[in-house]
Amino acid sequence: MPIDVLMPKLSPTMTEGRFSKWTVKVGDTLKMGQVIAEVETDKAVMEVEAPEDGIVHALLAEAGADIPLGAPIAVFKRKDETVPADYKPTAKLATPAPAGKDIVIPAPLGKNIVIPAQAGIQGVNFAQLATGALPPVTDAHGHRHNASPLARRLAAGWGIPLQAIHGSGPLGRIIKRDVEAAYMLRQSVSGAGAATALPPHIVPLPAPELAGEYTLVKHTPMRKSIAQRLTYSKQAVPHFYLDAEIEMDATLARRKQLNETGAVKLTVNDFIIAACAKALADYPAANASWTDDGLAQYKAVDVSVAVAIDGGLITPIVKGADKKPLNALSTEVKQLAEDARAGKLKPAQYQGGNFSISNLGMYGITHFQAIINPPQSAILAVGKAEPRVVADAAGGMKVANLMRVSLSVDHRVIDGALGAELLMRIKQYLEQPEKLA
């Protein structure tokens, strides 16, 4: 029997992949695990491996095509097997759970949505969900739908008919989680793939009409993922911002001293990463993420470092950063950045992280505010250090290199006082860098 090769899930948030190239050709004999193709996901270019031993019978995917998870990309055959001329590979796209079983909808940015079988979800009119028509205020008998005000607003904004939803609240009332579940199910049923995050709680505006001549550049999977996650973050996570100026002269002097005597050439960013990591270790309450059930306080300090790559941004992780000496941390960061730009990072190297750092100082930017990357609770935006005249301890004046930083914080996790203490501890480590050795 022929072997259907389907688009695999190459990252947790992937719903489709942009096919890059085949590394095999029709007629090749393959072993299970052999690399057969490259696919661009929302994170990086990943290799696709042969799921079984076989001979390549047909290659279905073309370079540049966006292919949903579970769609056929190739057909293998076994030795001496003849594939019928009318053979059609079978897709395994996302479908709702069978009747009588609980439906579990993954929600990577929060708690999974679980709809018990007894809630009557089997009665959902999937055709209506896929249509996306706006819900009427009353049902066919003139009775007002039993739904909470928030549920009504979400249903209207997402185009989900209330009559297609069975409520799980008291007396069958439709509540927020029911509408969220319906949205996620519609994405699956309509062939859009399971949503990686719920959309913002707003009524969408019509697409604007573009004026003038332009060239349309197709979104890459990475750009789509960045747009979705950061739109969600900015509209669903309650940000607040804390700014500070840090005197960097001591760090610059310490860096020069260590670079003159050591084999590893340290960067200013290495000191910033180390300072953030040690500050988080000092304030473990800030090393946490929001969940519906409580705050997830991490046992390790894993720091994500933003790296600009072609077509987007990726944040490789320095794991256990508070435990690593500066030279080891610097070597690891350089290797992670090199692998990121070459598209060689493995998922374990960029998935997760407790805290992010985005440094635009090397581009001449003096100050900016960054958007939190959920489920993290904070990100430090770092600007350029510049010489400025400041007051010294004796009441006189001096020239010091000042670096402006801005800490973006999720107010659900970190209150103002805790955020201020965390930022001041980062400042303290950078103004007394001998504590980072």
C-alpha positions in Angstrom: 0.0 0.0 0.0 1.4 3.4 -0.9 2.7 5.6 1.9 1.2 9.1 2.1 3.7 11.7 3.3 1.9 14.6 5.1 3.0 18.0 6.1 4.2 17.5 9.7 3.9 19.8 12.7 7.5 21.3 13.0 6.8 23.8 15.7 4.1 24.1 18.5 2.5 27.2 16.9 2.7 26.0 13.3 -0.6 25.8 11.4 0.9 25.7 7.9 4.4 25.5 6.3 5.8 27.3 3.3 7.5 24.6 1.2 11.1 25.5 0.4 12.7 22.7 -1.6 13.0 18.9 -2.1 16.3 17.2 -1.3 15.2 14.0 -3.0 13.8 13.1 -6.4 11.3 10.6 -7.8 12.8 7.1 -7.8 15.1 7.7 -4.8 15.2 4.9 -2.3 14.9 6.3 1.2 15.4 5.2 4.8 13.1 6.3 7.7 14.5 9.5 9.2 16.4 10.6 6.0 15.9 14.3 5.2 13.6 14.7 2.2 12.7 18.4 2.2 13.0 21.8 3.8 10.0 23.8 5.0 9.8 27.4 6.4 7.7 27.5 9.5 6.7 30.5 11.7 10.1 30.1 13.5 12.8 28.8 11.1 13.6 26.7 8.1 13.1 23.1 9.3 14.0 19.7 7.8 11.3 17.2 6.9 12.3 13.5 7.4 11.0 10.4 5.7 8.3 8.8 8.0 9.1 5.3 6.7 11.4 3.4 4.4 10.3 3.6 0.8 10.8 4.7 -2.8 9.7 8.2 -3.9 6.7 7.7 -6.2 5.5 11.3 -6.4 6.5 14.8 -5.1 3.3 16.9 -4.7 4.5 20.1 -3.0 6.0 23.0 -5.0 8.5 25.6 -3.7 6.8 28.6 -2.3 3.4 26.9 -1.6 1.8 27.4 1.8 0.7 23.9 2.9 -1.6 23.2 5.9 -0.7 20.7 8.5 -1.8 17.2 7.5 -1.9 17.9 3.7 -0.2 15.4 1.4 3.2 16.5 0.1 4.5 13.3 -1.4 3.8 9.6 -2.0 6.2 6.8 -1.3 5.9 3.2 -2.5 7.4 0.0 -1.3 9.9 -2.2 -3.3 8.2 -3.8 -6.3 4.9 -2.1 -5.5 2.8 -0.6 -8.3 0.8 2.5 -7.5 -2.6 2.7 -9.3 -2.8 5.6 -11.8 -5.9 7.0 -10.0 -4.4 6.8 -6.5 -5.1 9.9 -4.4 -3.3 10.4 -1.1 -5.5 11.0 2.0 -5.1 14.2 4.0 -5.4 14.3 7.7 -6.4 17.9 8.4 -7.6 19.0 11.8 -11.2 17.9 12.6 -13.4 18.2 15.6 -13.4 15.4 18.2 -15.9 12.5 17.7 -19.3 12.8 19.3 -19.4 11.6 22.9 -15.8 12.6 23.7 -14.4 15.7 25.4 -12.9 18.3 23.0 -9.6 19.7 24.1 -8.5 22.9 22.3 -4.8 23.8 22.8 -4.3 27.4 23.8 -0.5 27.9 24.0 -0.9 31.4 25.5 -3.0 30.2 28.4 -5.0 27.4 29.8 -6.4 24.8 27.4 -10.1 25.0 26.6 -11.8 21.7 27.5 -15.5 21.2 26.5 -17.0 18.2 28.2 -19.0 15.9 26.0 -22.1 16.4 28.2 -22.1 20.1 27.4 -23.9 19.4 24.1 -21.1 20.7 21.9 -22.0 18.0 19.4 -25.1 20.1 18.6 -23.0 23.0 17.3 -24.0 23.9 13.7 -20.5 23.7 12.1 -21.8 25.0 8.8 -22.9 28.2 10.6 -19.6 28.5 12.4 -17.7 28.3 9.1 -20.0 30.8 7.4 -19.2 33.6 9.9 -22.6 35.4 9.6 -23.3 37.9 12.4 -25.6 36.6 15.1 -29.2 38.0 15.4 -30.2 39.4 18.8 -33.1 37.0 19.1 -33.8 33.4 18.0 -36.4 32.3 15.5 -39.1 32.5 18.2 -38.3 36.0 19.1 -36.6 35.0 22.4 -33.4 36.7 23.3 -30.4 34.4 23.3 -29.2 33.6 26.9 -25.7 35.0 26.6 -23.5 37.3 28.7 -22.8 40.8 27.4 -19.1 39.9 26.9 -20.0 36.7 25.0 -22.3 38.8 22.7 -19.5 41.3 21.9 -17.0 38.5 21.2 -19.5 36.6 19.0 -20.3 39.7 17.0 -16.6 40.6 16.6 -15.7 37.2 15.4 -18.8 36.6 13.3 -20.0 33.5 15.2 -23.8 33.0 15.4 -25.0 32.6 19.0 -27.7 30.1 17.9 -24.8 27.7 16.9 -23.4 27.6 20.4 -24.4 25.6 23.4 -23.8 27.5 26.6 -21.9 25.9 29.5 -22.9 28.6 32.1 -25.8 28.4 34.5 -29.1 27.4 32.9 -27.2 27.0 29.6 -26.0 30.6 29.5 -23.5 31.3 26.7 -20.3 32.7 28.3 -16.9 33.9 27.2 -15.3 30.5 27.1 -18.1 29.1 24.9 -17.5 31.7 22.3 -13.7 31.2 22.5 -14.2 27.5 22.0 -16.5 28.1 19.0 -13.9 30.4 17.4 -11.2 27.8 17.8 -13.4 25.0 16.4 -14.4 27.2 13.4 -10.7 27.6 12.6 -10.3 23.9 12.5 -13.5 23.1 10.6 -13.0 25.8 8.0 -9.6 24.4 7.1 -7.7 27.4 8.6 -6.0 25.2 11.2 -6.2 25.4 14.9 -5.7 29.0 16.1 -2.5 29.5 18.1 -4.0 32.3 20.1 -7.4 33.8 20.5 -7.8 37.0 18.5 -8.1 40.4 20.3 -11.5 41.2 21.9 -12.4 43.9 19.4 -14.7 44.1 16.4 -12.5 44.0 13.3 -12.4 46.9 10.9 -12.9 46.5 7.2 -9.7 46.0 5.2 -8.5 49.4 4.1 -8.3 50.3 0.4 -4.7 50.9 -0.6 -3.9 54.0 -2.7 -1.2 54.4 -5.2 1.0 51.8 -6.9 2.6 49.1 -4.8 4.2 45.7 -5.0 2.6 43.1 -2.7 5.2 41.0 -0.8 3.7 37.8 0.4 3.9 37.3 4.2 6.4 34.7 5.4 5.2 32.2 8.0 7.5 33.9 10.5 6.0 37.4 9.7 2.5 36.0 10.1 3.4 34.5 13.5 5.0 37.7 14.7 2.0 39.7 13.7 -0.4 37.4 15.4 1.5 37.0 18.7 2.4 40.6 19.1 -1.1 41.9 18.2 -2.5 39.5 20.8 0.1 40.6 23.4 -0.5 44.4 22.9 -4.3 44.1 23.1 -4.7 41.3 25.6 -1.8 41.8 28.0 -2.0 44.8 30.3 1.4 46.5 29.7 3.0 49.2 31.7 6.5 50.6 31.3 9.4 51.6 33.6 12.3 53.7 32.3 15.7 54.2 33.8 19.1 55.6 33.0 22.1 53.5 33.8 25.7 54.7 34.1 27.7 52.3 31.9 31.3 53.6 32.6 32.1 50.8 35.1 30.7 48.1 32.7 32.7 49.6 29.8 35.9 49.6 31.9 35.3 46.1 33.2 34.6 44.8 29.6 37.9 46.4 28.4 39.8 44.9 31.3 38.4 41.4 30.8 38.9 41.5 27.0 42.6 42.5 27.4 43.2 39.4 29.5 40.7 36.8 28.4 40.3 34.7 25.3 36.6 35.4 24.9 35.8 38.9 23.7 32.8 40.1 25.7 30.1 42.5 24.4 28.1 45.0 26.4 25.0 42.9 25.6 26.7 40.0 27.5 26.8 42.1 30.7 23.2 43.2 30.2 22.0 39.5 29.9 24.0 38.6 33.0 22.6 41.5 34.9 19.0 40.7 34.0 19.5 37.0 34.8 21.0 37.7 38.3 18.3 40.3 39.0 15.5 37.8 38.2 17.2 35.2 40.5 17.2 37.9 43.2 13.5 38.6 42.6 11.9 35.2 41.8 8.4 36.6 42.0 9.1 38.4 38.8 10.4 35.3 37.1 6.8 34.1 36.4 4.0 33.8 33.9 0.2 34.3 34.2 -2.1 31.4 33.9 -5.8 31.2 34.7 -5.1 28.9 37.7 -2.3 31.0 39.2 1.2 32.4 38.7 3.7 29.9 37.2 6.9 30.7 39.0 9.9 29.3 37.2 12.6 27.4 38.9 15.3 28.3 36.3 16.2 31.7 34.9 16.0 31.3 31.1 16.6 34.6 29.2 15.5 35.1 25.6 17.7 37.4 23.4 16.2 39.0 20.4 18.1 38.4 17.2 17.2 40.0 13.9 17.2 37.6 10.9 16.1 37.8 7.3 12.3 38.3 7.3 11.8 38.7 11.0 13.0 38.2 14.5 13.7 35.1 16.7 14.6 34.9 20.4 17.0 32.1 21.2 17.3 31.2 24.9 20.2 31.3 27.3 19.1 28.6 29.8 20.1 29.0 33.4 21.7 32.3 32.5 22.1 33.3 36.2 24.4 30.4 36.8 26.8 31.0 33.9 30.1 33.0 34.1 30.4 35.9 31.6 32.8 34.1 29.2 30.6 31.0 28.9 27.5 33.1 28.5 29.1 35.2 25.8 30.3 32.1 23.9 26.8 30.6 24.0 25.0 33.8 22.9 27.4 34.2 19.9 26.7 30.6 18.8 22.9 31.0 19.3 22.9 34.2 17.2 25.0 32.5 14.5 22.7 29.4 14.4 19.6 31.7 14.3 20.8 33.6 11.3 21.7 30.4 9.5 18.2 28.9 10.3 19.8 26.1 12.3 18.1 26.6 15.7 16.3 23.6 17.1 12.8 24.2 18.7 14.2 23.6 22.2 16.6 26.5 21.6 13.9 29.2 21.0 10.7 27.9 22.6 10.0 29.1 26.1 12.2 31.5 28.0 11.1 33.6 31.1 12.3 37.1 30.1 13.4 38.8 26.9 16.0 41.4 26.0 15.8 43.6 22.9 18.9 45.7 22.3 18.8 48.3 19.5 21.7 50.4 20.9 24.0 49.2 18.1 21.6 50.8 15.6 21.9 54.2 17.2 18.5 54.0 18.9 18.6 55.8 22.3 15.1 54.8 23.7 12.2 52.6 22.8 9.5 50.4 24.4 9.2 46.7 23.5 6.1 44.4 23.3 6.0 41.5 25.7 6.3 38.0 24.1 3.6 35.9 25.8 3.6 33.8 28.0 6.6 35.8 29.3 5.8 38.7 31.7 8.5 41.2 30.9 11.0 42.4 28.3 13.8 44.9 28.6 14.3 47.4 25.7 17.9 48.7 25.6 19.1 51.8 23.9 22.5 53.3 23.0 24.9 54.5 25.8 25.8 58.2 25.2 28.1 60.6 27.0 26.2 63.1 29.1 27.1 65.6 31.7 25.7 64.5 35.1 26.2 65.4 38.8 28.8 63.4 40.7 28.8 62.2 44.3 30.6 65.3 45.5 28.1 67.7 44.0 30.2 68.6 41.0 29.8 67.7 37.4 31.2 64.8 35.3 30.8 63.2 31.9 29.3 59.7 32.1 28.0 57.2 29.5 24.3 56.9 30.2 22.2 54.1 28.7 18.4 54.4 28.7 16.4 51.2 29.2 12.7 50.5 29.4 11.1 47.5 31.1 7.7 46.5 29.7 5.8 44.5 32.3 2.6 42.4 32.5 0.7 44.1 35.3 -1.2 40.8 36.0 2.1 39.3 37.2 4.4 42.1 38.2 3.1 45.1 40.1 4.7 48.6 40.0 6.9 48.2 43.1 8.2 44.7 42.1 8.9 45.9 38.6 10.8 49.0 39.9 12.9 46.8 42.3 13.7 44.4 39.5 14.8 47.3 37.2 16.9 49.0 39.9 18.6 45.7 40.6 19.5 45.4 36.9 20.9 48.9 37.1 22.9 48.1 40.2 24.5 45.1 38.6 25.5 47.1 35.5 26.9 50.0 37.6 28.8 47.4 39.8 29.8 44.9 37.1 32.4 43.1 39.3 29.3 41.4 40.9 28.7 39.7 37.5 32.0 37.8 37.3 
